[in-house]
Amino acid sequence: MATPESTRETPESTHDRPRGRMARAMGGTRAFIRIAYRDPEHIAERLALYASDHLAEPSRDWAETTLKAHPDVPRVKLADDLRNRTAMAARIDGAIAGTPFLIALAPGYLAYLRQEGVMALRTAALYGRDPTELRTTAEMLVLRGVHPTPEQAEAALRATRDAPPEKPTARRSLRTWVRSVRTLLVFGGFLSLPSEKEEAPVRHPKLKAALGLAFGAALWVTTWVLPLTFMIAMAWACESHARELGRRVLAYYGDEADSARAAIAAADRKEDRGHDRRQLVRSVALFLSVAIPIGFVAVANHYRQDTGINWLAALGALVALSLVIATAVFVSRR
């Protein structure tokens, strides 16, 4: 059932006239930041409800048109083609999100999430599911790893839908913002669903929040010292998750799995055609993007031994520190 705009805000304003992709992303970013500021605790549910409001009906129309235009093409083939196109778009959006100083992180990341949302809802519609139903939206949250079951996801969606975000009257804790960012990263595939043990109360919540803030600061430093590396890594991560999410959705709605959890497990066991080739190309690109700065550090250290501390040595030390940070971030995600 559609919910009036007066009872629920969404991350993007409604405009009837077509706009350019980047203009739409920038406009959506401003509205998204406003919603995130007002309701950071339910950021994933807000994004899912936005997808249902703005992408579900066009996705259903697309599926009907596509099936009529290609009656002899298997649905799995149509879904695979859609997934490949989405992965290529996600690669571009990821690279944009990884540009230096994080200036395009929000619009690039939101554009990437929108591409994934369209793919997932269109795939569900191809297999006869109504993407406008709240149950379908709940299933999408489970397939993304935000909630463990559709029932829990649907309950969270109903509670969020019935409670429009209000302007906060008190300052939220740092821990709240860290949890919100973590949820957003789970939604986008950069983190996994926390286990029950991880969800248990921690002894030092303020320390955990401070470490999360320090991690974000280290990531920011990496983007402007090693911009090419971060852009490649973001492009790689976004494309990989788009393909993985596509496999999960296809396994779930294509009756390859009897539950969302089983669909996630089945998708994780599969690899797309050309996976090894793409991984080799990305690995070489990442190696070069890191090897070149390492070479610079070696040269700077060589000149430092002859000339002492100067601007070149200081820059080399900064690059070396960023390499250490980037390596730590990479290892922590494996």
C-alpha positions as CSV (number, residue, x, y, z in Angstrom):
1,M,0.0,0.0,0.0
2,A,1.4,3.3,-1.0
3,T,2.3,5.7,1.8
4,P,1.7,9.5,1.4
5,E,4.8,11.6,1.1
6,S,3.6,13.6,4.1
7,T,4.1,10.6,6.4
8,R,7.5,9.5,5.2
9,E,10.5,11.3,3.8
10,T,12.8,9.6,1.3
11,P,16.4,10.1,0.3
12,E,15.4,11.7,-2.9
13,S,12.9,14.4,-3.9
14,T,10.3,13.5,-6.4
15,H,10.6,15.3,-9.8
16,D,8.7,14.5,-12.9
17,R,11.1,16.1,-15.4
18,P,14.0,14.0,-16.4
19,R,17.4,15.1,-15.2
20,G,20.9,14.1,-15.8
21,R,22.3,11.2,-13.8
22,M,24.8,13.3,-11.8
23,A,22.3,16.1,-11.1
24,R,19.9,13.5,-9.8
25,A,22.6,11.9,-7.7
26,M,23.6,15.3,-6.2
27,G,20.0,16.3,-5.5
28,G,19.4,12.9,-3.9
29,T,22.5,13.3,-1.9
30,R,21.3,16.5,-0.2
31,A,18.0,14.9,0.7
32,F,19.7,11.7,1.8
33,I,22.0,13.6,4.2
34,R,19.0,15.3,5.7
35,I,17.2,12.0,6.2
36,A,20.4,10.4,7.6
37,Y,20.8,13.2,10.0
38,R,17.2,12.8,11.3
39,D,17.0,9.1,11.4
40,P,20.5,7.4,11.3
41,E,19.2,4.4,13.3
42,H,17.0,3.2,10.4
43,I,19.2,4.2,7.4
44,A,18.9,0.9,5.6
45,E,15.1,0.8,6.0
46,R,14.8,4.3,4.6
47,L,16.8,3.3,1.6
48,A,14.8,0.2,1.0
49,L,11.5,2.1,1.3
50,Y,12.8,4.7,-1.1
51,A,13.6,1.9,-3.6
52,S,10.1,0.6,-3.2
53,D,8.5,4.0,-3.7
54,H,10.5,5.1,-6.7
55,L,11.9,2.0,-8.4
56,A,9.3,-0.7,-7.9
57,E,6.6,0.2,-10.4
58,P,9.1,1.1,-13.2
59,S,10.8,-2.3,-12.5
60,R,7.5,-4.1,-12.8
61,D,6.7,-2.3,-16.1
62,W,10.2,-3.1,-17.4
63,A,9.8,-6.8,-16.6
64,E,6.4,-7.0,-18.3
65,T,7.7,-5.2,-21.4
66,T,10.9,-7.3,-21.5
67,L,9.0,-10.6,-21.2
68,K,6.6,-9.7,-24.0
69,A,9.5,-8.5,-26.3
70,H,11.5,-11.7,-25.7
71,P,9.0,-14.5,-25.1
72,D,11.5,-17.2,-26.2
73,V,14.4,-16.1,-24.1
74,P,14.8,-17.9,-20.7
75,R,14.3,-15.7,-17.7
76,V,17.6,-16.6,-16.3
77,K,19.3,-15.3,-19.4
78,L,17.4,-12.0,-19.1
79,A,18.4,-11.8,-15.4
80,D,22.1,-12.5,-16.2
81,D,22.2,-9.8,-18.9
82,L,20.7,-7.4,-16.4
83,R,23.2,-8.4,-13.8
84,N,26.1,-7.9,-16.2
85,R,24.9,-4.4,-17.2
86,T,24.5,-3.5,-13.5
87,A,28.0,-4.7,-12.7
88,M,29.5,-2.5,-15.3
89,A,27.5,0.5,-14.1
90,A,28.5,-0.3,-10.5
91,R,32.2,-0.3,-11.6
92,I,31.9,3.3,-12.8
93,D,29.9,4.5,-9.8
94,G,32.4,2.8,-7.5
95,A,35.3,4.6,-9.2
96,I,33.5,7.9,-8.9
97,A,32.8,7.3,-5.2
98,G,36.6,6.6,-4.7
99,T,37.8,9.9,-6.0
100,P,40.2,11.9,-3.8
101,F,39.1,13.6,-0.6
102,L,35.8,11.6,-0.6
103,I,34.1,14.6,-2.4
104,A,32.0,12.2,-4.6
105,L,31.6,9.4,-2.1
106,A,28.0,10.1,-1.2
107,P,26.6,10.7,-4.8
108,G,28.7,7.9,-6.2
109,Y,27.7,5.4,-3.5
110,L,24.0,6.3,-3.8
111,A,24.1,5.9,-7.6
112,Y,25.7,2.5,-7.1
113,L,23.0,1.5,-4.6
114,R,20.3,2.7,-7.0
115,Q,21.7,0.5,-9.7
116,E,21.7,-2.5,-7.4
117,G,18.1,-1.7,-6.3
118,V,16.9,-1.5,-9.9
119,M,18.6,-4.8,-10.7
120,A,17.2,-6.6,-7.7
121,L,13.6,-5.4,-8.2
122,R,13.6,-6.1,-11.9
123,T,14.9,-9.6,-11.3
124,A,12.1,-10.2,-8.7
125,A,9.5,-8.9,-11.2
126,L,10.9,-11.2,-14.0
127,Y,10.0,-14.2,-11.8
128,G,6.5,-13.0,-11.0
129,R,7.0,-11.2,-7.7
130,D,5.4,-7.8,-7.1
131,P,8.2,-5.4,-6.3
132,T,5.8,-2.9,-4.8
133,E,4.9,-5.3,-1.9
134,L,6.4,-4.7,1.4
135,R,7.3,-8.4,1.7
136,T,9.5,-8.0,-1.4
137,T,11.3,-5.0,0.1
138,A,11.9,-7.0,3.3
139,E,13.4,-9.9,1.3
140,M,15.8,-7.4,-0.4
141,L,17.0,-6.3,3.0
142,V,17.7,-9.9,4.0
143,L,19.5,-10.7,0.7
144,R,21.6,-7.6,1.4
145,G,22.5,-9.0,4.8
146,V,20.9,-6.2,6.9
147,H,18.3,-8.5,8.6
148,P,18.5,-12.2,9.3
149,T,14.8,-13.0,8.3
150,P,12.1,-11.5,6.1
151,E,9.8,-11.3,9.1
152,Q,12.2,-9.2,11.1
153,A,12.9,-7.0,8.1
154,E,9.2,-6.5,7.4
155,A,8.6,-5.5,11.0
156,A,11.4,-3.0,10.9
157,L,10.1,-1.6,7.6
158,R,6.6,-1.1,9.0
159,A,7.9,0.6,12.1
160,T,10.1,2.9,10.0
161,R,7.3,3.6,7.5
162,D,4.9,4.6,10.2
163,A,7.3,6.9,12.0
164,P,8.4,9.9,9.8
165,P,11.8,11.2,10.8
166,E,11.7,14.3,13.0
167,K,14.3,16.9,13.5
168,P,16.4,15.7,16.5
169,T,16.1,17.6,19.7
170,A,19.3,16.2,21.3
171,R,22.7,15.4,20.0
172,R,23.1,11.7,19.1
173,S,26.1,9.8,20.4
174,L,29.1,9.0,18.3
175,R,28.3,5.3,18.7
176,T,24.9,5.9,17.0
177,W,26.7,7.4,14.0
178,V,29.3,4.6,13.8
179,R,26.5,2.0,13.9
180,S,24.7,3.9,11.1
181,V,27.7,3.9,8.9
182,R,28.3,0.2,9.6
183,T,24.7,-0.5,8.6
184,L,25.1,1.5,5.4
185,L,28.3,-0.5,4.6
186,V,26.4,-3.8,5.2
187,F,23.6,-2.6,2.9
188,G,26.2,-1.8,0.2
189,G,28.1,-5.1,0.6
190,F,31.3,-3.7,2.2
191,L,30.7,-5.5,5.5
192,S,28.9,-8.7,6.5
193,L,25.9,-9.1,8.8
194,P,27.2,-9.0,12.4
195,S,26.8,-12.2,14.3
196,E,24.8,-12.4,17.5
197,K,28.0,-12.3,19.5
198,E,29.1,-9.1,17.7
199,E,25.6,-7.6,18.4
200,A,26.0,-8.2,22.1
201,P,26.7,-5.2,24.3
202,V,30.4,-4.3,24.3
203,R,32.4,-3.3,27.3
204,H,33.7,-0.1,25.9
205,P,31.2,1.3,23.4
206,K,32.9,4.8,23.4
207,L,36.2,3.2,22.5
208,K,34.7,1.2,19.8
209,A,33.1,4.3,18.3
210,A,36.3,6.2,18.6
211,L,38.1,3.4,16.7
212,G,35.5,3.6,14.0
213,L,36.1,7.3,13.7
214,A,39.8,6.8,13.5
215,F,39.3,4.2,10.8
216,G,37.3,6.7,8.8
217,A,40.0,9.4,9.2
218,A,42.7,6.9,8.0
219,L,40.5,6.1,5.0
220,W,40.3,9.8,4.2
221,V,44.0,10.1,4.3
222,T,44.4,7.2,1.9
223,T,42.1,8.7,-0.7
224,W,44.3,11.8,-1.2
225,V,47.7,10.1,-0.9
226,L,46.8,7.0,-2.9
227,P,43.8,8.2,-5.0
228,L,44.2,5.8,-7.8
229,T,44.4,2.8,-5.5
230,F,41.3,3.8,-3.7
231,M,39.4,4.4,-6.9
232,I,40.4,0.9,-8.2
233,A,39.5,-0.7,-4.9
234,M,36.0,1.0,-4.8
235,A,35.3,0.1,-8.4
236,W,36.3,-3.5,-7.7
237,A,34.2,-3.8,-4.5
238,C,31.1,-2.2,-6.1
239,E,31.2,-4.4,-9.2
240,S,31.9,-7.5,-7.2
241,H,29.0,-6.9,-4.8
242,A,26.6,-6.1,-7.7
243,R,27.4,-9.5,-9.2
244,E,27.1,-11.2,-5.9
245,L,23.8,-9.6,-5.1
246,G,22.5,-10.5,-8.5
247,R,23.4,-14.1,-7.9
248,R,21.6,-14.0,-4.5
249,V,18.4,-12.5,-6.0
250,L,18.4,-15.0,-8.9
251,A,19.0,-18.0,-6.6
252,Y,16.1,-16.8,-4.3
253,Y,13.5,-15.9,-6.9
254,G,14.6,-18.5,-9.4
255,D,13.8,-21.3,-6.9
256,E,17.4,-22.4,-6.6
257,A,17.1,-21.9,-2.8
258,D,14.3,-22.3,-0.4
259,S,15.2,-19.4,1.9
260,A,17.1,-16.1,1.7
261,R,19.9,-17.5,3.8
262,A,20.2,-20.5,1.5
263,A,20.3,-18.2,-1.5
264,I,23.1,-16.2,0.1
265,A,25.1,-19.4,0.7
266,A,24.4,-20.7,-2.8
267,A,25.5,-17.4,-4.4
268,D,28.7,-17.3,-2.4
269,R,29.7,-20.7,-3.8
270,K,29.4,-19.5,-7.4
271,E,31.6,-17.4,-9.6
272,D,30.7,-15.5,-12.8
273,R,32.2,-16.4,-16.1
274,G,35.4,-14.4,-16.6
275,H,35.9,-14.0,-12.8
276,D,39.6,-15.1,-12.9
277,R,40.4,-12.8,-15.8
278,R,38.8,-9.8,-14.2
279,Q,40.5,-10.6,-10.9
280,L,43.9,-10.8,-12.6
281,V,43.4,-7.4,-14.3
282,R,42.3,-5.8,-11.1
283,S,45.1,-7.3,-9.1
284,V,47.7,-6.0,-11.6
285,A,46.1,-2.5,-11.5
286,L,46.1,-2.5,-7.7
287,F,49.7,-3.7,-7.6
288,L,50.9,-1.0,-9.9
289,S,49.0,1.7,-8.0
290,V,50.8,0.6,-4.8
291,A,54.1,-0.3,-6.3
292,I,54.7,3.1,-7.8
293,P,54.2,4.9,-4.4
294,I,56.5,2.3,-2.8
295,G,59.1,3.2,-5.4
296,F,58.7,6.8,-4.6
297,V,59.2,6.1,-0.9
298,A,62.5,4.2,-1.8
299,V,63.7,7.1,-3.9
300,A,62.8,9.7,-1.2
301,N,64.6,7.6,1.4
302,H,67.7,7.4,-0.8
303,Y,67.9,11.2,-1.2
304,R,67.2,11.7,2.5
305,Q,70.4,9.9,3.4
306,D,72.3,12.4,1.3
307,T,70.4,15.6,2.0
308,G,68.8,15.0,5.3
309,I,65.2,15.8,6.2
310,N,63.5,17.9,3.5
311,W,60.1,18.2,1.7
312,L,60.8,15.2,-0.4
313,A,61.6,13.0,2.6
314,A,58.5,14.3,4.4
315,L,56.3,13.5,1.5
316,G,57.9,10.0,1.3
317,A,57.1,9.4,4.9
318,L,53.5,10.5,4.4
319,V,53.1,8.2,1.5
320,A,54.7,5.3,3.5
321,L,52.2,5.9,6.3
322,S,49.3,5.9,3.9
323,L,50.6,2.6,2.5
324,V,50.6,1.1,6.0
325,I,47.0,2.4,6.5
326,A,45.8,1.0,3.1
327,T,47.3,-2.4,3.9
328,A,45.7,-2.5,7.3
329,V,42.3,-1.6,5.8
330,F,42.7,-4.3,3.1
331,V,43.6,-7.0,5.5
332,S,40.8,-6.1,7.9
333,R,38.2,-6.6,5.1
334,R,39.4,-10.1,4.2
